[in-house]
Amino acid sequence: SWHEHPSWAEFVILLSGSAVIETAKLNFLANESQCIWIPPRTNHTFYTLEASANRTIFVHESLFKDSERFYSCQILSSTALLKELVKTIVDWNLNLQDEKDRRMAHVIWDVIQRSEPAMTGITMPRNSKLQKLANQFLENIEEPISIDEWSKEFGMSSKTLSRVFFRETGMTIGQWEQRAKMDHAYRQLRNGESVTDTALACGYLSVSSFITTFKKQ
């Protein structure tokens, strides 16, 4: 559900799977190699498209009140160290009245501040019809998007569908589709899947064609 936090930023680290974060201005898909930073007073919601796991911590505004960077919603790159630290602080249920626990919290904040913006991110459309198209593709990523079929379902021309999609995501449908496939491929390879199986799972009939596309990302 939509909500906001008056004095706290929400930091969500994805341990597996993916999630969509939606605000009034942004709508992004983040994966398990990324984190979500949501500043105070930002009305937002997020939902998952697949089985996923995450941990959430809240950072008080007093820690970053002089840093403009942390007043914008953003997708950050994750690291194994950051994942373990956040899992620890959540699972331990730290007591910030205790000096040792406060030191642990400050260590985590130092690591978060060093996190770099994610190099890639998939902008999700905000239009409800286009969200349906995007979500269905992400659930069956080996199947190409048929602009003609979707335009008929939505009762609009192919040109209108393409124009609205570009306006909402900054990419053509073909560019967005390829970016989503490469994001999925990256996660598959990180999880130990073979290049051949990953290529087939992304709808590629040629492994060499998949490798060429992947290297360009």
Salt bridges, closest charged atoms under 4 A:
GLU10 OE1 - HIS3 NE2 3.57
GLU10 OE1 - HIS5 NE2 2.94
GLU10 OE1 - HIS44 NE2 2.80
GLU22 OE2 - ARG126 NH2 3.87
GLU50 OE2 - ARG187 NH1 2.94
GLU61 OE2 - ARG41 NH2 2.67
GLU84 OE2 - LYS87 NZ 3.56
ASP91 OD1 - ARG55 NE 3.55
GLU99 OE2 - ARG103 NH1 3.20
GLU153 OE2 - LYS132 NZ 2.65
GLU177 OE2 - LYS181 NZ 3.95
ASP183 OD2 - ARG187 NE 3.63
